[in-house]
Amino acid sequence: MPSTGTDIILAIDLGTSGPKVALVTPAGEVLGWERESLASHFLPDGGVEQDPEEWWRTICQATRKLLARALAPVESIVALVVTAQWSGTV
């Protein structure tokens, strides 16, 4: 496992197509990323729904894949940043 010699941020972006997770340095260097697909259910009235349990499952799955790549020591992760679809996540 390479030693980054720096603090690492675990970033999670829950987008409409699925979560993306990345390991990022404070300077903005992306060490690596993973993504998972997420099913959307389109409603007759034009709405769209996703299963929150599926959000969590796919976030965990992508995170496990990323950490398994051993791009940085897990102990160097000092922050977690989470963002999600604009105002659509309820």
SULDA-V633025 format. One record per backbone hydrogen bond with DSSP energy under -1.0 kcal/mol. CO is the residue of the C=O (numbers start at 0). NH is the residue of the N-H. If there is no record, write none. Layout:
# SULDA-V633025
CO_NH ; CO_NH
This chain:
# SULDA-V633025
7_77 ; 7_78 ; 8_23 ; 9_80 ; 10_21 ; 11_82 ; 12_14 ; 12_19 ; 13_84 ; 16_37 ; 17_14 ; 18_35 ; 19_12 ; 20_33 ; 21_10 ; 22_30 ; 23_8 ; 24_27 ; 28_24 ; 31_22 ; 33_20 ; 40_48 ; 42_45 ; 46_42 ; 48_40 ; 50_54 ; 51_55 ; 52_56 ; 53_57 ; 54_58 ; 55_59 ; 56_60 ; 57_61 ; 58_62 ; 59_63 ; 60_64 ; 61_65 ; 62_66 ; 63_67 ; 65_68 ; 66_69 ; 72_75 ; 73_76 ; 75_7 ; 78_9 ; 80_11 ; 82_13
